Amino acid sequence: MSTPTRYGIIGCGMMGQEHLHNIALLPDTEVRAIHEPDAAMRAASAAIAPGAQFEDSVAALVGRDDLDCLLIASPNFRHVEQLEALSQGRALPVLVEKPLFTDPADLARINAFAASYPAPVWVAMEYRYMPPIAAFLHEVHQATGGIKMLTLREHRFPFLEKVGDWNRFNAQSGGTFVEKCCHFFDLMRLALGAEPVRVMASGGQDVNHLDENYDGHTPDILDNGYVIVDFDNGARAMLELCMFSEGAQYQEVVTAVGPKGRIEAFVPGPGRFWPAHLGAAPVPKLVVSPRDPKGPIVRDIPVDPALLAAGDHNGSTFYQHQRFLEVVRGQRSQPDVTLDDGKQAVLIGMAAQRSIAECRVVDLSELSQA
């Protein structure tokens, strides 16, 4: 029997528990230690990973000598300080949840960490690994003949409740277009193979959380908007976000168009939210629509039911861990999603937030030089 790869985990709230469920499906892995300050989340995590030991601090977890890799799945605004804390222990491979950081002022700290930390760091961009999105990425250039226009639409449910309601406020989440949408900006860069130049966005908080109050403060997170991004290869991309549209059949629709044709990926939302009286949840689809000869080609992209049951991200968390473990085990040298990838996705989101707040086009150089 192979020696299991031993994880240490910082943060086991809703997303951390999804990671626990998926790690449990992977052969030759175990969760050895967890740091989670919330009592209810500790109890839930212990039920999923009964063999894990709980540490009272990040320092205590990082100081252990029986770990092979680390996962950070804490609230967004903790990521930078916890990455920096890793430098106090052995340099282990790290999988850190998105967004990498939440404040433009932290860019210098991220750059310093990237320059000094010697082990691989992988930023968790799960959407890359959703089977319909992975199929889209595999076929997009052949189907389009080169992307000229890329559109990502997400119509979904409002933000869920998190520990301490940290995701209700921009100061802790980074803002909706950082917290939620850095996934999509990562997909834009990946699909186009290009870098963003400028961002123009319009958005607002029109429906969600307006009647909520936390110690006298009303949430300030946006719930809808449009973001247009111009890229340095001449292509353009747009994100359409609506977080009060959970009645949609498909949660995400990704469309790319080029001189040869169009390709679309249709991704359903979490199965646990699909109404039982409507029967089985929608199956992900890939649709290729050539210009000549005309005629859409529709393909189902089913996802293993065991993976759907292990989380809310269409099986992608499992596939991401498969790839991450190859890095941990020395089978690959580089992460799929580097610190620079994670940084660039956040900067696009910050540019969108600034564009909305200041009603103007924002050049990416304004943020990258911050």
TAZIRA-V152572 format. One record per residue. N is the residue number from 1. OMEGA is omega in degrees with one decimal (none if undefined). NEAR is the number of other C-alpha atoms within 8 Angstrom. D_LAST is the distance of its C-alpha to the last C-alpha in Angstrom with 2 decimals. Layout:
n = {N & N}
omega = {OMEGA & OMEGA}
near = {NEAR & NEAR}
d_last = {D_LAST & D_LAST}
This chain:
n = {1 & 2 & 3 & 4 & 5 & 6 & 7 & 8 & 9 & 10 & 11 & 12 & 13 & 14 & 15 & 16 & 17 & 18 & 19 & 20 & 21 & 22 & 23 & 24 & 25 & 26 & 27 & 28 & 29 & 30 & 31 & 32 & 33 & 34 & 35 & 36 & 37 & 38 & 39 & 40 & 41 & 42 & 43 & 44 & 45 & 46 & 47 & 48 & 49 & 50 & 51 & 52 & 53 & 54 & 55 & 56 & 57 & 58 & 59 & 60 & 61 & 62 & 63 & 64 & 65 & 66 & 67 & 68 & 69 & 70 & 71 & 72 & 73 & 74 & 75 & 76 & 77 & 78 & 79 & 80 & 81 & 82 & 83 & 84 & 85 & 86 & 87 & 88 & 89 & 90 & 91 & 92 & 93 & 94 & 95 & 96 & 97 & 98 & 99 & 100 & 101 & 102 & 103 & 104 & 105 & 106 & 107 & 108 & 109 & 110 & 111 & 112 & 113 & 114 & 115 & 116 & 117 & 118 & 119 & 120 & 121 & 122 & 123 & 124 & 125 & 126 & 127 & 128 & 129 & 130 & 131 & 132 & 133 & 134 & 135 & 136 & 137 & 138 & 139 & 140 & 141 & 142 & 143 & 144 & 145 & 146 & 147 & 148 & 149 & 150 & 151 & 152 & 153 & 154 & 155 & 156 & 157 & 158 & 159 & 160 & 161 & 162 & 163 & 164 & 165 & 166 & 167 & 168 & 169 & 170 & 171 & 172 & 173 & 174 & 175 & 176 & 177 & 178 & 179 & 180 & 181 & 182 & 183 & 184 & 185 & 186 & 187 & 188 & 189 & 190 & 191 & 192 & 193 & 194 & 195 & 196 & 197 & 198 & 199 & 200 & 201 & 202 & 203 & 204 & 205 & 206 & 207 & 208 & 209 & 210 & 211 & 212 & 213 & 214 & 215 & 216 & 217 & 218 & 219 & 220 & 221 & 222 & 223 & 224 & 225 & 226 & 227 & 228 & 229 & 230 & 231 & 232 & 233 & 234 & 235 & 236 & 237 & 238 & 239 & 240 & 241 & 242 & 243 & 244 & 245 & 246 & 247 & 248 & 249 & 250 & 251 & 252 & 253 & 254 & 255 & 256 & 257 & 258 & 259 & 260 & 261 & 262 & 263 & 264 & 265 & 266 & 267 & 268 & 269 & 270 & 271 & 272 & 273 & 274 & 275 & 276 & 277 & 278 & 279 & 280 & 281 & 282 & 283 & 284 & 285 & 286 & 287 & 288 & 289 & 290 & 291 & 292 & 293 & 294 & 295 & 296 & 297 & 298 & 299 & 300 & 301 & 302 & 303 & 304 & 305 & 306 & 307 & 308 & 309 & 310 & 311 & 312 & 313 & 314 & 315 & 316 & 317 & 318 & 319 & 320 & 321 & 322 & 323 & 324 & 325 & 326 & 327 & 328 & 329 & 330 & 331 & 332 & 333 & 334 & 335 & 336 & 337 & 338 & 339 & 340 & 341 & 342 & 343 & 344 & 345 & 346 & 347 & 348 & 349 & 350 & 351 & 352 & 353 & 354 & 355 & 356 & 357 & 358 & 359 & 360 & 361 & 362 & 363 & 364 & 365 & 366 & 367 & 368 & 369 & 370}
omega = {-179.5 & 174.1 & -176.2 & 171.9 & -169.7 & -179.7 & 161.5 & -172.5 & 176.2 & -180.0 & 179.5 & 169.1 & -174.5 & -178.2 & 177.3 & 178.9 & 173.0 & 175.9 & 179.3 & -179.8 & -176.9 & 174.8 & 179.8 & 179.4 & -176.2 & 179.7 & 173.6 & 174.2 & 171.6 & 172.9 & -175.2 & -174.8 & -179.3 & 165.5 & 179.2 & -174.3 & -176.6 & -174.1 & -178.9 & 179.3 & 175.2 & -178.8 & 179.0 & -179.7 & 179.5 & 178.6 & 179.9 & -177.5 & -172.3 & -179.7 & -176.7 & 172.0 & -177.4 & 178.6 & -175.2 & -177.7 & 174.2 & -178.7 & -179.6 & 179.2 & -178.6 & -178.3 & -180.0 & 179.9 & -176.4 & 179.6 & 177.4 & -179.5 & -177.3 & 175.2 & 175.0 & 179.5 & -178.7 & 175.0 & -172.6 & -171.4 & 176.5 & -169.4 & -175.4 & -178.0 & -179.6 & 171.7 & 179.4 & 179.6 & -179.3 & -179.3 & 179.7 & 179.6 & 176.0 & 179.5 & -178.9 & 172.3 & -174.4 & 166.8 & -177.7 & 179.9 & 173.5 & -13.7 & -176.0 & 177.1 & -171.7 & -175.4 & 178.3 & 180.0 & -179.4 & -177.9 & 179.8 & 178.9 & 177.3 & 178.8 & 179.2 & 177.5 & -179.1 & -177.9 & -172.0 & -175.0 & -170.8 & -176.7 & 179.8 & 174.5 & -176.2 & 178.4 & -172.1 & 174.1 & -171.1 & -172.6 & 177.1 & -169.2 & 171.8 & -175.7 & 178.3 & 178.1 & 177.7 & 177.1 & 176.9 & -178.7 & -179.2 & -171.9 & -167.0 & -175.4 & 175.9 & -176.6 & -174.4 & -171.3 & -176.6 & -173.6 & 172.0 & 178.7 & -179.7 & -179.0 & 175.6 & 179.6 & 172.8 & 173.4 & -167.6 & 179.2 & 177.4 & 174.4 & 177.2 & 177.6 & 177.7 & -178.4 & 179.9 & 179.0 & -176.4 & -175.8 & 178.9 & -171.7 & -178.7 & -174.9 & -178.7 & -176.9 & -171.7 & -175.4 & -173.9 & -174.3 & 167.0 & -173.8 & -173.0 & -163.1 & 177.8 & 173.3 & -174.9 & 177.6 & 172.7 & 178.8 & 176.9 & -179.2 & -177.7 & -176.9 & -176.1 & -176.6 & -174.2 & -178.7 & -179.6 & 179.0 & -177.8 & -176.4 & 172.1 & -174.3 & 173.5 & -178.6 & 179.8 & 172.0 & -169.1 & -173.8 & -167.2 & 167.0 & -175.8 & -179.3 & 179.7 & -179.8 & 179.9 & -179.2 & 177.3 & -177.5 & 175.6 & 178.6 & -178.6 & -179.1 & 179.5 & -180.0 & 176.3 & 176.0 & 174.5 & 176.9 & 175.6 & -178.4 & 172.6 & -177.8 & -172.9 & 174.9 & 179.3 & 178.0 & 175.4 & -178.9 & 179.3 & 171.2 & 171.8 & -177.7 & 170.2 & -177.0 & 169.5 & -177.6 & -178.1 & 176.7 & -177.9 & 177.4 & 178.1 & -177.5 & 178.4 & 170.8 & -179.5 & -174.7 & 174.0 & -178.8 & 176.7 & -175.7 & -179.7 & -177.0 & -174.5 & 173.9 & -177.2 & 171.7 & 179.1 & -173.3 & 177.1 & 175.8 & -179.6 & -178.2 & -177.7 & 178.9 & -178.2 & -176.8 & -176.6 & -176.8 & 178.1 & 179.4 & -176.3 & 177.3 & 179.1 & 177.2 & 176.7 & -177.4 & 170.0 & -178.7 & 177.3 & -175.6 & 179.2 & 176.7 & -177.2 & 0.9 & 178.3 & 177.2 & -179.9 & 175.1 & -174.2 & -179.1 & 171.4 & 176.0 & -175.9 & 179.2 & 179.4 & -179.2 & 178.7 & 179.0 & 176.5 & -179.2 & -175.0 & 179.5 & -172.9 & -170.0 & 168.7 & 177.9 & -171.6 & -178.9 & 177.3 & -177.1 & 176.3 & 178.7 & 175.2 & -178.5 & 179.2 & -179.8 & 175.9 & 175.7 & -178.9 & -175.8 & 175.5 & 179.6 & 174.6 & -174.6 & -172.0 & 172.4 & 171.1 & -175.0 & -174.1 & 173.9 & 178.4 & 175.9 & 179.8 & 179.3 & -177.6 & 178.8 & 177.6 & -178.2 & 175.9 & 177.8 & 178.2 & 176.4 & 177.6 & 178.5 & -179.6 & 179.6 & 178.8 & -176.7 & -172.6 & 176.7 & -179.4 & 172.7 & -179.0 & 175.5 & -177.0 & 179.7 & 178.4 & -176.8 & -175.5 & 178.4 & -177.5 & none}
near = {2 & 4 & 5 & 8 & 11 & 12 & 14 & 14 & 14 & 13 & 13 & 16 & 12 & 7 & 8 & 12 & 12 & 12 & 10 & 12 & 11 & 14 & 12 & 10 & 7 & 9 & 6 & 8 & 11 & 10 & 14 & 12 & 12 & 15 & 14 & 14 & 8 & 7 & 7 & 6 & 11 & 11 & 8 & 9 & 12 & 10 & 7 & 9 & 10 & 7 & 7 & 10 & 7 & 8 & 11 & 9 & 7 & 11 & 8 & 9 & 13 & 11 & 9 & 7 & 5 & 6 & 11 & 11 & 12 & 13 & 12 & 13 & 13 & 12 & 10 & 14 & 10 & 8 & 14 & 12 & 7 & 10 & 9 & 9 & 11 & 10 & 9 & 9 & 8 & 9 & 9 & 9 & 13 & 12 & 12 & 13 & 13 & 13 & 11 & 14 & 16 & 16 & 8 & 10 & 6 & 10 & 11 & 8 & 8 & 10 & 8 & 8 & 10 & 8 & 6 & 6 & 8 & 5 & 8 & 10 & 11 & 14 & 14 & 10 & 10 & 11 & 11 & 9 & 12 & 12 & 12 & 13 & 13 & 10 & 9 & 12 & 9 & 7 & 8 & 13 & 10 & 7 & 13 & 16 & 10 & 11 & 14 & 11 & 10 & 13 & 11 & 13 & 11 & 12 & 14 & 13 & 8 & 9 & 7 & 4 & 6 & 9 & 7 & 4 & 7 & 10 & 10 & 11 & 12 & 11 & 8 & 13 & 16 & 16 & 15 & 12 & 12 & 16 & 13 & 7 & 10 & 15 & 12 & 10 & 12 & 13 & 10 & 10 & 11 & 8 & 8 & 8 & 6 & 9 & 8 & 12 & 11 & 11 & 17 & 13 & 15 & 10 & 10 & 9 & 10 & 8 & 7 & 9 & 7 & 8 & 5 & 7 & 8 & 7 & 4 & 5 & 6 & 10 & 11 & 8 & 10 & 11 & 16 & 12 & 12 & 11 & 12 & 11 & 12 & 12 & 13 & 9 & 6 & 7 & 11 & 11 & 13 & 11 & 12 & 12 & 11 & 11 & 14 & 11 & 9 & 10 & 5 & 8 & 6 & 11 & 14 & 13 & 12 & 12 & 11 & 14 & 14 & 12 & 9 & 12 & 13 & 14 & 15 & 12 & 15 & 13 & 14 & 14 & 13 & 11 & 10 & 4 & 6 & 9 & 6 & 6 & 4 & 7 & 6 & 5 & 8 & 7 & 9 & 13 & 13 & 15 & 11 & 12 & 12 & 13 & 9 & 5 & 5 & 7 & 7 & 8 & 7 & 8 & 7 & 8 & 10 & 8 & 10 & 7 & 6 & 6 & 12 & 14 & 8 & 10 & 13 & 11 & 12 & 15 & 16 & 13 & 14 & 13 & 9 & 11 & 10 & 9 & 9 & 11 & 8 & 10 & 14 & 10 & 8 & 7 & 7 & 8 & 6 & 7 & 11 & 6 & 11 & 11 & 11 & 7 & 10 & 14 & 10 & 9 & 12 & 15 & 12 & 14 & 13 & 14 & 13 & 14 & 12 & 10 & 15 & 13 & 6 & 6 & 9 & 8 & 9 & 12 & 10 & 13 & 7 & 8 & 11 & 8 & 5 & 8}
d_last = {50.29 & 46.73 & 44.74 & 42.25 & 38.50 & 37.44 & 34.36 & 32.70 & 30.87 & 28.41 & 28.82 & 31.80 & 31.45 & 32.11 & 29.91 & 30.84 & 34.47 & 34.07 & 32.89 & 35.97 & 38.30 & 37.04 & 37.07 & 40.67 & 41.56 & 40.45 & 43.15 & 42.93 & 40.06 & 40.06 & 37.77 & 38.61 & 36.39 & 34.29 & 32.24 & 32.36 & 32.66 & 34.19 & 37.98 & 38.59 & 36.02 & 37.55 & 40.95 & 39.91 & 38.23 & 41.33 & 43.47 & 41.51 & 41.15 & 44.14 & 43.90 & 40.45 & 40.20 & 37.91 & 35.78 & 34.86 & 31.41 & 28.64 & 29.65 & 33.23 & 32.40 & 30.17 & 32.95 & 35.60 & 37.14 & 38.54 & 35.49 & 34.53 & 31.24 & 28.93 & 27.70 & 25.07 & 25.94 & 24.95 & 23.18 & 19.61 & 18.08 & 20.02 & 18.79 & 16.14 & 18.59 & 21.44 & 19.95 & 19.41 & 23.02 & 24.34 & 23.84 & 26.71 & 29.20 & 30.36 & 27.78 & 28.90 & 27.72 & 25.54 & 25.33 & 22.52 & 22.62 & 19.99 & 17.43 & 15.74 & 13.39 & 13.22 & 10.35 & 6.61 & 6.86 & 8.94 & 7.02 & 7.83 & 11.23 & 11.87 & 11.32 & 13.61 & 16.06 & 16.30 & 17.14 & 19.70 & 21.48 & 24.46 & 25.81 & 24.94 & 22.51 & 23.19 & 21.14 & 23.77 & 23.75 & 27.38 & 27.76 & 27.95 & 31.17 & 33.04 & 36.21 & 36.14 & 32.49 & 33.27 & 36.31 & 34.30 & 31.81 & 34.82 & 36.61 & 34.05 & 34.13 & 37.90 & 38.41 & 36.20 & 36.56 & 32.78 & 30.57 & 29.99 & 29.26 & 28.02 & 28.44 & 27.78 & 29.57 & 29.60 & 32.20 & 32.56 & 33.35 & 31.24 & 29.07 & 31.50 & 31.96 & 30.04 & 30.70 & 29.91 & 28.76 & 25.14 & 24.39 & 25.49 & 22.36 & 18.79 & 17.60 & 19.27 & 19.13 & 15.69 & 17.80 & 20.46 & 18.53 & 16.42 & 19.41 & 22.14 & 20.85 & 18.49 & 21.93 & 22.58 & 19.37 & 20.17 & 23.64 & 22.52 & 20.75 & 23.73 & 26.42 & 25.10 & 24.02 & 21.23 & 17.50 & 16.13 & 15.45 & 15.47 & 16.35 & 18.94 & 20.11 & 22.77 & 23.66 & 25.23 & 27.00 & 30.57 & 32.80 & 31.56 & 31.35 & 32.21 & 35.23 & 33.54 & 32.99 & 31.42 & 32.28 & 32.26 & 29.04 & 29.09 & 26.69 & 23.85 & 23.11 & 23.70 & 26.74 & 26.72 & 24.90 & 24.39 & 21.33 & 21.70 & 19.51 & 20.22 & 20.06 & 20.24 & 23.90 & 24.99 & 25.48 & 24.31 & 24.13 & 24.59 & 24.46 & 27.03 & 26.84 & 29.62 & 30.04 & 33.51 & 35.33 & 36.73 & 40.01 & 38.83 & 40.72 & 37.65 & 34.29 & 32.22 & 33.22 & 31.31 & 32.59 & 32.00 & 33.96 & 34.71 & 37.66 & 39.89 & 39.40 & 37.55 & 36.84 & 36.09 & 35.53 & 36.80 & 35.70 & 37.48 & 35.96 & 37.06 & 40.84 & 41.33 & 40.40 & 42.83 & 45.97 & 48.94 & 51.36 & 49.65 & 50.59 & 48.43 & 44.69 & 43.54 & 43.22 & 40.06 & 40.78 & 39.70 & 41.00 & 41.13 & 42.30 & 43.23 & 43.99 & 47.16 & 49.24 & 48.08 & 48.29 & 45.69 & 45.95 & 45.23 & 44.72 & 44.42 & 41.89 & 43.29 & 41.53 & 43.50 & 44.59 & 43.94 & 40.26 & 40.11 & 41.68 & 39.11 & 36.12 & 34.59 & 32.77 & 35.64 & 36.25 & 32.81 & 32.11 & 35.25 & 34.43 & 30.93 & 32.55 & 35.12 & 32.52 & 30.55 & 33.88 & 34.52 & 31.49 & 32.63 & 36.15 & 35.23 & 36.41 & 33.06 & 30.42 & 27.21 & 25.84 & 25.89 & 22.45 & 20.09 & 16.95 & 15.16 & 17.17 & 16.26 & 12.51 & 12.91 & 15.27 & 13.05 & 10.27 & 13.32 & 14.55 & 11.56 & 11.85 & 15.54 & 15.28 & 13.38 & 15.94 & 18.73 & 17.75 & 17.26 & 19.93 & 18.24 & 17.03 & 13.30 & 12.15 & 10.18 & 8.42 & 6.68 & 5.02 & 5.55 & 3.79 & 0.00}
